[in-house]
Amino acid sequence: MSTLNDLFQIEYGNKFDMNKMTRTDRLAGVAFVGRIGGLNGKSGIAGFVEPLAGVKPYSPGLLTVALGGSRLLSTYVQQLPFYTAQNVAVLSPRNEEMSTKERLFYAMCIRANAFRYSAFGREANRTLGTLEVPDDLPDWVSTAQIPTYSGLSRAIAPDVDLNDPHEWPRFVLEDLFTVKKGRRVTKAQRVPGTTRFIGASEKNNGITDMCDLEPMFDSHCLTVPYNGSVGFAFYQDRPFCASDDVQVLIPKEEVTRWALLFVATIIRVEKTRFSYGYKWNMARMKKTTIRLPADASGEPDWVYMDSIMRGLPFSAAVASRIGDVRNMDEEEQASLTV
């Protein structure tokens, strides 16, 4: 095992106070890295500030580590020039040839040591450099693929506008999907494995465990919890198991994953219609109606839904616009008595 001191030169950042600096946007400013999360919770970047005369920002590619606070040992490989707040360490690889994948691996190793500082008030200022990390990197580090925005930003040209949701007709879920129920499998009945286990969660695409069970369902369908995080619909792209708190919606005709993601968004809008005392059980889910765009023949316009989702890879516009569907016709909602 090696220590961080063996692999990195450790500095203790700029110790700036963002409140005393002039804020600006990404194009004009320098990234400001704090110790309590960030704009997206995954970079440590709290915002952007105007460059300070005579103070050169740290270079992209260096690691930042939160030395205290609620996100202690949160570690990121910074992609932009940056300044730091107090209690943020900056790690420069002693080997300048260290790849981005290797840097990301060591960032993961540092975060994994956060439990050592769980005692109230304990910080990592003095001991960070002594943390041990593996000498030999796993084979998967060199073969891992780093996600990029370029692959996600391919949009249809020109962008496809979302038409008025108030004009969309309603469709019954059981006319579009075969609805099946998951199976009760307790934690004690599962051991770690490679099969996704989908539970009543609103996070991590509904995945609550990885188990050794044979998949109950094929990929390319939606999962919708009716207990717990009710109505948080997710698209599943791999075979999986599902708990008995989850209904599985299998499309009855050929539909792209983009169109299914569109439907998942619509289903999430409908979740407010159901509560602990009025559960979205199998019978009610089958009879639930949702509004979807339709083609000239009155059938769901899957091609249009596909194009909308492809054209908005990073946008919340679809969700915010179709959120109006929830309140558009209270009489229809009140008529649901199954």
Secondary structure, 3 states (H helix, E strand, C coil): CEEHHHHEEEECCCCECHHHCCEECCCCCEEEECCCCCCCCCCCEEEEECCCCCCCCECCCCEEEECCCCCCCCEEECCCCEEEECCEEEEEECCCCCCHHHHHHHHHHHHCCHHHHCCCCCCCCCCHHHCEECCCCCHHHHHCCCCCHHHHCCCCCCCCCCCCHHHCCEEEHHHHEEEEECCCCCHHHCCEEEEEEECCCCCHHHEEEEECCCCCECCCEEEEECCCCCCCCEEECCCEEECCCEEEEEECCCCCHHHHHHHHHHHHHHHHHCECCECCCHHHHHHCEEECCECCCCCECHHHHHHHHHHCCCCCHHHHHHHHHHHCCHHHHHCCCC
